[in-house]
């Protein structure tokens, strides 16, 4: 496993807004929208802690692309973001472990997993809540869950 230092220096932070100010702006940006994160439990703990310090609370839902990938890409050698991006044939958009690049690659991975589910199971639409539920289903039952979802009448409506 390669370890990549974040390389954030005090000089880079000089004259930048404080964390509370950034979190207030970010809170307004995400509002109650759903978010996706790779290893979401880590990000969610950080988000909740920093929002609490800013007297805010996140009201949306969060889905973990890492957990979902363990159900959708069970054939992947491992489930790091870098490996999954390569496994899914997604072009790398930047340096791993940098916020913007990781966010972009997580978004592309998310779309790739939705596309794979649609193609493999013939499910034309799958909701965020269904994907979040799938991420929590035991890996052994993921196929059964998706087969059952494909048979639901509202998922067979042509759009």
C-alpha positions in Angstrom: 0.0 0.0 0.0 1.4 3.4 -1.0 1.4 6.1 1.6 0.9 9.6 0.1 1.6 12.5 2.4 -1.1 15.2 2.2 1.6 17.9 1.9 -0.6 20.6 3.5 1.7 23.2 5.1 1.1 26.0 7.5 2.1 28.4 4.8 -0.8 27.0 2.6 -3.2 27.8 5.4 -2.0 31.3 6.1 -4.6 33.9 5.4 -7.3 31.2 4.7 -10.7 31.2 6.5 -11.0 29.3 9.7 -12.6 25.9 9.9 -15.8 27.2 11.4 -16.2 29.7 8.5 -15.6 27.0 5.9 -18.0 24.6 7.6 -20.8 27.2 7.7 -20.4 27.8 4.0 -20.2 24.1 3.3 -23.2 23.4 5.4 -25.2 25.9 3.3 -23.8 24.2 0.2 -24.8 20.6 1.1 -28.0 21.6 3.0 -30.1 18.5 3.3 -28.9 16.9 0.1 -27.6 13.3 0.1 -23.9 12.8 -0.2 -21.6 10.0 -1.2 -18.2 9.4 0.2 -15.6 6.6 0.0 -15.2 5.3 3.5 -18.1 7.5 4.6 -18.0 6.6 8.3 -14.7 8.5 8.6 -15.9 11.5 6.6 -19.3 11.5 8.4 -17.6 11.6 11.8 -15.5 14.5 10.7 -18.4 16.3 9.1 -20.7 15.9 12.2 -17.9 16.9 14.6 -17.0 20.1 12.6 -20.6 21.0 12.0 -21.4 20.6 15.7 -18.5 23.1 16.5 -20.2 25.5 14.1 -23.7 24.9 15.7 -25.0 23.2 12.6 -26.3 19.7 11.8 -26.4 17.8 8.6 -29.9 16.5 7.8 -29.2 14.6 4.6 -28.3 11.0 4.1 -24.9 9.6 3.4 -23.9 6.5 1.4 -20.6 4.8 1.4 -19.1 4.0 -2.0 -16.6 1.7 -0.3 -19.4 -0.5 1.2 -21.4 -0.3 -2.1 -18.4 -1.3 -4.1 -18.0 -4.5 -2.0 -21.4 -5.6 -3.3 -21.2 -4.3 -6.9 -17.5 -5.0 -7.6 -17.0 -8.2 -5.6 -14.4 -9.3 -8.2 -12.1 -6.3 -7.4 -8.7 -7.3 -5.9 -9.5 -4.8 -3.0 -11.7 -1.8 -2.5 -9.5 1.2 -2.2 -10.6 4.1 -4.4 -7.5 3.8 -6.5 -8.0 0.1 -7.2 -11.7 0.5 -7.9 -11.1 3.3 -10.3 -8.6 1.1 -12.2 -10.8 -2.0 -12.0 -13.8 -0.1 -13.4 -11.8 1.4 -16.2 -12.4 5.0 -15.0 -9.8 7.5 -16.1 -7.9 9.1 -13.2 -8.7 12.8 -12.9 -5.9 13.7 -10.5 -3.7 12.6 -7.6 -5.3 10.2 -5.2 -5.6 11.5 -1.6 -6.2 15.0 -2.8 -9.7 16.2 -2.0 -10.9 17.4 -5.4 -9.5 14.4 -7.3 -10.9 11.9 -4.7 -14.3 13.6 -4.9 -14.3 13.5 -8.7 -13.2 9.8 -8.8 -15.7 8.9 -6.1 -18.4 10.5 -8.3 -17.3 8.6 -11.4 -17.1 5.3 -9.4 -20.6 5.9 -8.0 -21.9 6.4 -11.6 -20.0 3.4 -12.8 -21.6 1.2 -10.1 -25.1 2.5 -11.0 -24.4 1.7 -14.7 -23.2 -1.8 -13.8 -26.3 -2.5 -11.8 -28.5 -1.2 -14.6 -26.8 -3.3 -17.2 -26.3 -6.4 -15.2 -29.8 -6.5 -13.6 -31.9 -4.6 -16.2 -32.9 -2.0 -13.6 -33.6 1.2 -15.5 -33.6 3.4 -12.3 -32.2 2.8 -8.9 -32.7 5.4 -6.1 -30.1 6.7 -3.6 -32.1 5.0 -0.8 -32.0 1.7 -2.7 -28.2 2.0 -3.2 -27.8 2.9 0.5 -29.8 -0.2 1.5 -27.8 -2.3 -0.9 -24.6 -1.1 0.7 -25.9 -2.4 4.0 -27.0 -5.8 2.7 -24.7 -8.7 3.5 -22.4 -9.2 0.5 -23.6 -12.8 0.1 -27.2 -11.5 -0.4 -26.4 -8.5 -2.8 -27.2 -10.5 -5.9 -30.5 -11.7 -4.4 -31.4 -8.1 -3.3 -30.7 -6.8 -6.9 -32.7 -9.6 -8.5 -35.7 -8.8 -6.3 -35.3 -5.1 -7.1 -35.3 -5.9 -10.8 -38.6 -7.7 -10.4 -40.4 -4.8 -8.7 -43.1 -3.4 -11.1 -42.1 0.2 -10.7 -38.5 -0.7 -11.8 -39.8 -2.1 -15.1 -41.4 1.1 -16.3 -39.7 2.4 -19.4 -38.5 6.0 -19.1 
